[in-house]
Amino acid sequence: MQVQLARWGNSLGLRIPKDIAGKIGLTAGARVEIEAEGDRIVISASRPRYDLAELLVGMTPEAMQDAFDWGPEVGRETVD
């Protein structure tokens, strides 16, 4: 499929057709990665950026204790 570039300030803009965007889940406002590989321009969906606080929501010492089985406790490594 061919599309036409348009001037956008000092840059060039490209419209991505709806069916192409839909195939990889792009929506308005989505961020993409763009890079040049030889004479090709590669546009790919950005990987999500995670915030550590978001990833650790709901994590408690008790939940972590259940996540790992280190075997029976012996000696002074007992975790309270």
MDTraj code that builds the backbone (N, CA, C; nanometers):
import mdtraj as md
import numpy as np

residues = "MET GLN VAL GLN LEU ALA ARG TRP GLY ASN SER LEU GLY LEU ARG ILE PRO LYS ASP ILE ALA GLY LYS ILE GLY LEU THR ALA GLY ALA ARG VAL GLU ILE GLU ALA GLU GLY ASP ARG ILE VAL ILE SER ALA SER ARG PRO ARG TYR ASP LEU ALA GLU LEU LEU VAL GLY MET THR PRO GLU ALA MET GLN ASP ALA PHE ASP TRP GLY PRO GLU VAL GLY ARG GLU THR VAL ASP".split()
xyz = np.array([
    [0.0837, -0.1163, 0.0000],
    [0.0000, 0.0000, 0.0000],
    [0.0893, 0.1241, 0.0000],
    [0.0549, 0.2221, -0.0788],
    [0.1308, 0.3461, -0.0834],
    [0.0514, 0.4566, -0.0160],
    [0.1228, 0.5404, 0.0594],
    [0.0623, 0.6579, 0.1225],
    [0.1494, 0.7782, 0.0886],
    [0.0962, 0.8967, 0.1064],
    [0.1696, 1.0183, 0.0723],
    [0.2154, 1.0894, 0.1989],
    [0.3406, 1.1346, 0.1989],
    [0.3940, 1.2123, 0.3100],
    [0.3411, 1.3542, 0.3014],
    [0.3254, 1.4188, 0.4179],
    [0.2804, 1.5579, 0.4231],
    [0.3724, 1.6354, 0.5165],
    [0.3891, 1.7634, 0.4907],
    [0.4718, 1.8469, 0.5776],
    [0.3977, 1.8689, 0.7083],
    [0.4728, 1.8568, 0.8188],
    [0.4175, 1.8783, 0.9524],
    [0.5218, 1.9580, 1.0298],
    [0.5101, 2.0905, 1.0251],
    [0.6130, 2.1769, 1.0821],
    [0.7413, 2.1592, 1.0018],
    [0.8519, 2.1312, 1.0696],
    [0.9789, 2.1062, 1.0009],
    [0.9979, 1.9586, 0.9681],
    [0.8988, 1.8765, 0.9973],
    [0.9093, 1.7321, 0.9768],
    [0.8151, 1.6865, 0.8672],
    [0.8162, 1.5590, 0.8423],
    [0.7218, 1.4984, 0.7493],
    [0.6288, 1.4072, 0.8276],
    [0.5020, 1.4079, 0.7920],
    [0.4028, 1.3240, 0.8588],
    [0.3559, 1.2127, 0.7668],
    [0.3142, 1.1032, 0.8273],
    [0.2683, 0.9862, 0.7532],
    [0.1398, 0.9372, 0.8186],
    [0.0360, 0.9157, 0.7403],
    [-0.0889, 0.8606, 0.7934],
    [-0.0847, 0.7091, 0.7781],
    [-0.1160, 0.6416, 0.8868],
    [-0.1187, 0.4950, 0.8842],
    [-0.2642, 0.4529, 0.8630],
    [-0.2924, 0.3810, 0.7555],
    [-0.4307, 0.3396, 0.7288],
    [-0.4892, 0.2578, 0.8436],
    [-0.6193, 0.2730, 0.8640],
    [-0.6897, 0.2102, 0.9754],
    [-0.6699, 0.0592, 0.9793],
    [-0.6778, -0.0078, 0.8655],
    [-0.6648, -0.1540, 0.8666],
    [-0.5240, -0.1985, 0.9050],
    [-0.4232, -0.1234, 0.8646],
    [-0.2844, -0.1549, 0.9027],
    [-0.2672, -0.1328, 1.0535],
    [-0.3156, -0.0189, 1.1042],
    [-0.3052, 0.0117, 1.2474],
    [-0.3785, -0.0937, 1.3295],
    [-0.4941, -0.1349, 1.2822],
    [-0.5732, -0.2347, 1.3536],
    [-0.5041, -0.3689, 1.3646],
    [-0.4261, -0.4051, 1.2641],
    [-0.3581, -0.5351, 1.2653],
    [-0.2565, -0.5465, 1.3786],
    [-0.1968, -0.4346, 1.4179],
    [-0.0975, -0.4418, 1.5257],
    [-0.1438, -0.3679, 1.6514],
    [-0.2710, -0.3278, 1.6543],
    [-0.3287, -0.2695, 1.7742],
    [-0.2930, -0.1249, 1.8016],
    [-0.2614, -0.0478, 1.6990],
    [-0.2324, 0.0945, 1.7182],
    [-0.3619, 0.1735, 1.7239],
    [-0.3669, 0.2707, 1.8150],
    [-0.4805, 0.3613, 1.8251],
    [-0.4262, 0.5036, 1.8308],
    [-0.5150, 0.6004, 1.8190],
    [-0.4732, 0.7414, 1.8252],
    [-0.4033, 0.7668, 1.9578],
    [-0.2897, 0.8331, 1.9526],
    [-0.2137, 0.8641, 2.0726],
    [-0.1130, 0.7575, 2.1116],
    [-0.1156, 0.6427, 2.0442],
    [-0.0196, 0.5361, 2.0755],
    [0.1210, 0.5809, 2.0370],
    [0.2194, 0.5301, 2.1101],
    [0.3590, 0.5627, 2.0803],
    [0.4179, 0.4501, 1.9964],
    [0.5040, 0.4877, 1.9009],
    [0.5705, 0.3893, 1.8153],
    [0.7204, 0.4162, 1.8135],
    [0.7944, 0.3149, 1.7788],
    [0.9385, 0.3273, 1.7572],
    [0.9585, 0.3435, 1.6069],
    [1.0485, 0.4328, 1.5678],
    [1.0784, 0.4501, 1.4255],
    [1.2296, 0.4488, 1.4091],
    [1.2775, 0.3734, 1.3123],
    [1.4214, 0.3662, 1.2877],
    [1.4478, 0.3406, 1.1406],
    [1.5668, 0.3796, 1.0982],
    [1.6095, 0.3577, 0.9602],
    [1.6980, 0.2340, 0.9566],
    [1.6687, 0.1451, 0.8653],
    [1.7511, 0.0265, 0.8424],
    [1.7873, 0.0257, 0.6938],
    [1.9062, 0.0752, 0.6638],
    [1.9449, 0.0881, 0.5235],
    [1.8556, 0.1894, 0.4561],
    [1.7888, 0.1479, 0.3475],
    [1.6987, 0.2391, 0.2763],
    [1.5529, 0.2189, 0.3168],
    [1.5298, 0.1546, 0.4313],
    [1.3941, 0.1281, 0.4786],
    [1.3665, 0.2045, 0.6073],
    [1.2423, 0.2408, 0.6268],
    [1.1963, 0.3001, 0.7524],
    [1.1118, 0.1932, 0.8208],
    [1.1471, 0.1599, 0.9436],
    [1.0753, 0.0569, 1.0182],
    [1.0002, 0.1240, 1.1320],
    [0.8690, 0.1057, 1.1351],
    [0.7838, 0.1599, 1.2403],
    [0.7257, 0.0411, 1.3151],
    [0.7457, 0.0390, 1.4466],
    [0.6916, -0.0719, 1.5256],
    [0.6277, -0.0184, 1.6529],
    [0.5324, -0.0939, 1.7044],
    [0.4640, -0.0544, 1.8277],
    [0.5656, -0.0510, 1.9408],
    [0.5577, 0.0525, 2.0245],
    [0.6477, 0.0635, 2.1386],
    [0.6148, -0.0418, 2.2416],
    [0.7176, -0.0889, 2.3099],
    [0.6954, -0.1790, 2.4219],
    [0.6438, -0.0961, 2.5382],
    [0.5552, -0.1534, 2.6169],
    [0.5044, -0.0757, 2.7307],
    [0.6150, -0.0463, 2.8311],
    [0.6091, 0.0696, 2.8933],
    [0.7033, 0.1060, 2.9988],
    [0.6318, 0.0868, 3.1312],
    [0.6941, 0.0077, 3.2164],
    [0.6335, -0.0215, 3.3450],
    [0.6974, 0.0618, 3.4545],
    [0.6178, 0.1031, 3.5478],
    [0.6631, 0.1749, 3.6657],
    [0.6756, 0.0725, 3.7779],
    [0.7862, 0.0734, 3.8503],
    [0.8094, -0.0251, 3.9550],
    [0.6959, -0.0266, 4.0564],
    [0.6455, 0.0892, 4.0928],
    [0.5361, 0.0954, 4.1899],
    [0.4127, 0.0222, 4.1382],
    [0.3840, 0.0338, 4.0078],
    [0.2694, -0.0359, 3.9491],
    [0.2906, -0.1869, 3.9522],
    [0.4125, -0.2314, 3.9263],
    [0.4419, -0.3741, 3.9241],
    [0.4337, -0.4374, 4.0627],
    [0.4602, -0.3576, 4.1656],
    [0.4642, -0.4115, 4.3013],
    [0.3340, -0.3936, 4.3785],
    [0.2299, -0.3428, 4.3133],
    [0.1020, -0.3257, 4.3813],
    [0.0536, -0.4622, 4.4297],
    [0.0188, -0.4685, 4.5550],
    [-0.0329, -0.5924, 4.6113],
    [0.0736, -0.6888, 4.6611],
    [0.1992, -0.6588, 4.6374],
    [0.3049, -0.7478, 4.6843],
    [0.3297, -0.7211, 4.8317],
    [0.3258, -0.8255, 4.9103],
    [0.3518, -0.8159, 5.0541],
    [0.4567, -0.9198, 5.0889],
    [0.5203, -0.9069, 5.2042],
    [0.6163, -1.0109, 5.2449],
    [0.5526, -1.1495, 5.2482],
    [0.4258, -1.1553, 5.2885],
    [0.3561, -1.2841, 5.2925],
    [0.3397, -1.3424, 5.1519],
    [0.3064, -1.2565, 5.0565],
    [0.2897, -1.3031, 4.9186],
    [0.4232, -1.3517, 4.8623],
    [0.5299, -1.2839, 4.8963],
    [0.6622, -1.3255, 4.8477],
    [0.7046, -1.4575, 4.9109],
    [0.6688, -1.4795, 5.0376],
    [0.7037, -1.6038, 5.1053],
    [0.6402, -1.7219, 5.0333],
    [0.5165, -1.7044, 4.9890],
    [0.4462, -1.8116, 4.9202],
    [0.4972, -1.8328, 4.7776],
    [0.5637, -1.7329, 4.7204],
    [0.6098, -1.7423, 4.5820],
    [0.7319, -1.8326, 4.5667],
    [0.8095, -1.8499, 4.6712],
    [0.9328, -1.9283, 4.6631],
    [0.9320, -2.0390, 4.7667],
    [0.9720, -2.1566, 4.7255],
    [0.9848, -2.2681, 4.8185],
    [1.1324, -2.3009, 4.8306],
    [1.1928, -2.2619, 4.9415],
    [1.3352, -2.2852, 4.9626],
    [1.3589, -2.4132, 5.0421],
    [1.2542, -2.4887, 5.0688],
    [1.2683, -2.6085, 5.1494],
    [1.2445, -2.5766, 5.2954],
    [1.2591, -2.6768, 5.3808],
    [1.2332, -2.6534, 5.5233],
    [1.3372, -2.5592, 5.5833],
    [1.2921, -2.4797, 5.6808],
    [1.3807, -2.3859, 5.7462],
    [1.4665, -2.4593, 5.8493],
    [1.5957, -2.4348, 5.8449],
    [1.6881, -2.4923, 5.9430],
    [1.7810, -2.3816, 5.9890],
    [1.8192, -2.3828, 6.1140],
    [1.9116, -2.2801, 6.1604],
    [1.8427, -2.1498, 6.1855],
    [1.9144, -2.0376, 6.1584],
    [1.8645, -1.9045, 6.1932],
    [1.8011, -1.8287, 6.0753],
    [1.7746, -1.8946, 5.9626],
    [1.7161, -1.8219, 5.8483],
    [1.5653, -1.8136, 5.8541],
    [1.5043, -1.8511, 5.9639],
    [1.3597, -1.8436, 5.9774],
    [1.3107, -1.7017, 5.9507],
    [1.2122, -1.6897, 5.8630],
    [1.1566, -1.5601, 5.8257],
    [1.0236, -1.5422, 5.8977],
    [1.0096, -1.4295, 5.9658],
    [0.8826, -1.4008, 6.0358],
    [0.7983, -1.3074, 5.9561],
])
top = md.Topology()
chain = top.add_chain()
for i, resn in enumerate(residues, 1):
    res = top.add_residue(resn, chain, resSeq=i)
    for name in ("N", "CA", "C"):
        top.add_atom(name, md.element.get_by_symbol(name[0]), res)
traj = md.Trajectory(xyz[None], top)
